[in-house]
Amino acid sequence: MIIFKVGIIPLTQHFSENLISWYQENKRDLPWRNTKNPYKIWLSEIILQQTQVKQGLPYYEKFIEAFPDVHQLANADEDQVMKMWQGLGYYSRARNLHFTAKYISNECDGKFPNTYKELLKLKGIGEYTAAAVASFAYDEPVAVLDGNVYRVLSRYFGIDTPINSKEGAKIFKSKAYEILDEAKPAIHNQAIMEYGSLLCKPKSPDCMFCSFNSKCVAFQQNQIKSLPVKLKKLKRRKRYFNYIIFQSSGGEILINQRLGKDIWQKLYEFPLVETQATATPKPIFDHELFDKLNISNEVKLKKLNPKTYKHVLTHQDIYADFWAVQCAIEFKNFNLEPYKVVNSKSIRKFAVSILIDKFLNEHILED
C-alpha cells in the first residue's frame, strides 16, 4: 500500500534534477565512478554486494592490482581468487566472479554484453548488478534498486509494502522508473544510491538537511523509523562445529576443502565434526581420521579455546570449538584422502572462512 499525505503531491519530474545537484556537491570520490570500463564497474558491484564501501574499497584495489583486466582474472587459479576474497564472506560471489570472468574472456573475447537483458544472462549477475553495469558503463536507461534506493523511495513516497515481497518488488520498480532521468541514467542511479548511503541512512537520517523533506511522506507523517518495511527473516539455525587439529611429529597438520553444497564451499578448514550441541571429547573420537591414523581414543584431546567462537551468518549461527591432537607419527605413511598434509604455517596460503582466520590470528600453531 502507498500512503500519501493529503495535499502533498511528490514532484517526481524535479526529483532527479535535485538529486543529481546534491550528488555533484556531496559524492565520494571512488575509483569505479571515474570509469566507463564495464569490467571495473562489474567487479566493484560484485564486491560491494552486501558490503560497505569502506570495507570493499581495499578489496577492489587489491583485485584491480592483481587482475587489471578480465583476461587476467579469468586466467587466475580459483584458489588464488578465493584467498583474495577471504574476509568478504558470501564466497559464492567469488566463485561466480571467476566463472563469469572465464566466460567473458573465453567466449566473448573479453567484451562484456552491453545491454541489461544480456548482462542478466551472466552467472552471478542479478537485476541490480545488470542495471548498474548497463547504466554506468553504457548509459542504458534502467533503474537500479538496492537497499539504499528502497529506503529513499519507501520514505519519500510513504510505501509501507514490504520491500522483499512480490507486490513490493513491482511497486518499487515502478517508482524507480517513474523518477529515473532517462537522459542521465548513470549519474541518476549513482546519486540516489549515494543519497541513501550518506543522508537517508537506515538510522539517524539527516532529514533536516534533506532536499526533499517538504515532500517526503515519511518525514511529514513521522514514519521515518518505520519505513521501509521488510518481511521477517526465517528462523535462525544453530550449528555446532568442532575442528580437530591433528599435528604430526614433524609439525604437519591436516586440512581439507569444503566441497558440498553448504556454507564456505571451496574454502579450506581443519577436519570437522558437527554435533547437535556443544560437544564433549567422546563424539570427536568418532572422526574417521582416528581410525585412519590408528590413533587410540586414549590420546589426550586439548581444547585450544576456553570460550566457544560464535560466527553469525545470514540465516544461521555457528558455534565453534577447536581441539588439538598431538600425533607421534608422520602423516606421509598413511593414505589420508581427501585431506591435505601441510606445514602448520602454510595454512595461511589457503582461503579459509572468517571464523578459521580469526582462530589463526589468535593461536600460533607449533611447527
RANORZI-V966834 format. One record per backbone hydrogen bond with DSSP energy under -1.0 kcal/mol. CO is the residue of the C=O (numbers start at 1). NH is the residue of the N-H. E is the energy in kcal/mol with one decimal. If there is no record, write none. Layout:
co=<CO;CO>
nh=<NH;NH>
e=<E;E>
This chain:
co=<1;5;10;11;14;15;16;17;18;19;20;22;23;28;30;31;37;38;39;40;41;42;43;44;48;52;53;56;57;58;59;60;61;62;63;69;70;71;77;78;79;80;81;85;90;91;92;93;94;95;96;97;98;99;100;101;102;103;104;108;115;116;118;119;122;126;127;128;129;130;131;132;133;134;134;135;140;146;147;148;149;150;151;152;153;154;155;156;158;162;165;166;167;168;169;170;171;172;173;174;175;180;181;184;185;186;187;188;189;190;191;192;193;194;195;195;199;199;205;206;207;210;212;212;216;217;218;229;237;239;240;241;242;243;245;247;248;251;252;253;255;256;258;260;264;267;269;271;273;281;283;284;287;288;289;290;296;302;309;311;315;316;317;318;319;320;321;322;323;324;325;327;329;330;331;336;340;342;343;345;346;347;351;353;354;355;356;357;359>
nh=<160;8;12;14;18;19;20;21;22;23;24;26;27;30;33;34;41;42;43;44;45;46;47;48;51;56;57;60;61;62;63;64;65;66;67;73;74;75;81;82;83;84;85;88;93;95;96;97;98;99;100;101;102;103;104;105;106;107;110;111;119;120;121;122;125;130;131;132;133;134;135;136;137;138;140;139;142;150;151;152;153;154;155;156;157;159;218;217;3;165;169;170;171;172;173;174;175;176;177;178;179;182;184;188;189;190;191;192;193;194;195;196;197;198;199;200;201;206;207;209;210;213;215;216;220;221;223;163;317;319;275;321;273;323;325;327;251;344;248;342;340;269;266;262;267;258;256;244;242;285;286;287;290;292;293;295;299;324;320;318;237;313;239;311;241;309;243;304;245;302;247;329;249;333;334;339;255;253;346;348;349;350;268;357;358;359;360;361;363>
e=<-1.8;-2.3;-1.6;-1.7;-2.1;-2.4;-2.9;-1.9;-2.1;-2.3;-2.4;-1.7;-2.5;-1.1;-2.0;-1.3;-2.1;-2.8;-2.6;-2.2;-2.3;-2.3;-2.2;-2.4;-1.8;-2.7;-2.9;-2.5;-2.5;-2.0;-2.7;-2.6;-1.9;-2.0;-3.5;-1.6;-2.3;-1.9;-1.9;-2.7;-2.3;-2.2;-1.6;-2.3;-2.1;-1.8;-2.7;-2.5;-2.2;-2.3;-2.8;-2.1;-2.0;-2.0;-2.9;-2.4;-2.8;-2.7;-3.0;-1.9;-2.4;-1.9;-1.0;-1.7;-1.6;-2.5;-2.2;-2.5;-2.6;-2.5;-2.3;-2.8;-2.3;-1.0;-2.1;-1.2;-2.4;-2.7;-1.9;-2.1;-2.7;-2.8;-2.1;-2.6;-2.5;-1.8;-2.6;-1.9;-2.5;-1.4;-2.4;-1.6;-2.2;-2.9;-1.8;-2.1;-2.3;-2.5;-1.8;-1.7;-1.6;-1.0;-1.2;-2.1;-2.5;-2.2;-2.3;-2.4;-1.7;-2.3;-2.4;-1.7;-1.8;-2.8;-2.2;-2.9;-1.8;-1.9;-1.7;-1.3;-1.4;-1.1;-1.5;-1.3;-2.5;-2.2;-3.4;-2.8;-3.0;-2.8;-2.2;-2.3;-2.4;-3.4;-2.7;-3.5;-1.7;-1.5;-2.5;-2.4;-3.5;-2.2;-4.2;-1.9;-2.1;-3.1;-2.5;-2.9;-1.6;-1.4;-1.2;-1.9;-1.5;-2.4;-2.6;-3.2;-1.8;-3.2;-2.9;-3.2;-2.0;-3.0;-2.6;-2.9;-2.6;-2.7;-2.8;-3.0;-3.9;-2.4;-2.8;-1.2;-2.6;-1.4;-2.1;-2.7;-1.9;-3.1;-1.0;-1.4;-2.2;-1.7;-3.1;-2.6;-2.5;-1.9;-2.6;-2.0;-1.3>
